[in-house]
Amino acid sequence: MPEVTQNELGQVGIWTLAFEGQPAGRVRESAAELEELGYGAIWYGEAFGRDAVGQAWLLLSATQRITIASGIANIAFRDPVATATATRALGEAFPGRYILGLGGHRVDDTIYELDGFPVPARGRAVPTMRAYLDSMDAVPAHGPVPDPAPRRVLAALGPKMLQLAAERTWGAHPYFVSVEHTVRARRLMGPNAFLGVEQAVVLDTDLSRAREVASAHVATYLSMAPHQEANVRRLGFGDADIAGGPSRRLVDAIVCYGDGEAIRRRVQQHLDAGADHVCLQVLTAAPATLPEQAWRELAPVLLHHRSPRVALSREPSDRQR
């Protein structure tokens, strides 16, 4: 059975939430093209369009080699028993190709609403995630057990969650972060944990127009996700950067915009800072539309360059899978 290593995953992948709003046939076609373009992985978000397990089956069945990773499967939406058994099924059917990214949008002590839907509380983030992993690990197997087991990563931002990711899983999948966060994450997690970073980008040489798209993206996340605001504050951004709309300094730290070369440089900065893999979320003025033209244009710029940094092959213990 093949092992998922950093080299097989590649240094550059694609992150998208846009598959949720597309019919299955359209998703299959797009995923197959991303594989042919040479991207190392497809990361997908989860809201209410298509659940993380169903999306994984769709993407894995439409492709042959590329890694498929949930970025992330929301633990507030499903019992750990269901997550454990579904992950085993995916791992057995598609050996070595699925990565389970786990997280919880605003997992805290209070019920919150997502698009008007009340999501039940599960408790404070780090103890809740630790308990969730414990519960998954305790689920007995009454069917085929994949070998290797699918790798797991955590949507980690703060120091405690990053440390938990390094201790209990293959590594971390930070979202909405800067290069400075990548530096800090690598320092906290040590040299051996996987670090796959999401990077939002706008491929547009009209910088004024690109900055508008980037600013809207940052403003949206700051308004709906307190944990994201807390994270940018940890990175040194204050009221002047957040209140009344995001400052240009903050926008430029979170989103890279411009031509393909500018985006390639940002990817390289993350790799130099300690990331093993960078998954690009292409932003446009029409977020529900697949940014396929940008994916095509970026592929030859990003995939024909390789970082001199050699990623280590990390063999996980049973609890890190």
Protein Blocks (a to p, Z undefined) as FASTA:
>chain_A
ZZddfklnopbdcddfklmmpcfklmmmmmmmmmmnopabdcdddfklbcfklmmmmmmm
mpmkbccdddbddfklpcfklmmmmmmmmmmmmghkaccddddehiafbdcdeehiacdd
ebjfklmmmmmmmmmmmpccfbdcdddddddddddfbfmlmmmmmmmmnbdcdehiafkl
mmmmmmmnojmbccdddddddddfblklmmmmmmmmmmmmmmmmmklmmmmmmnopafkl
mggpaafklmmmmpccddfklmmmmmmmmmmnopabdcdddddfblmbcckklmmmmmmm
mmmpccfbdcddddddfklZZ
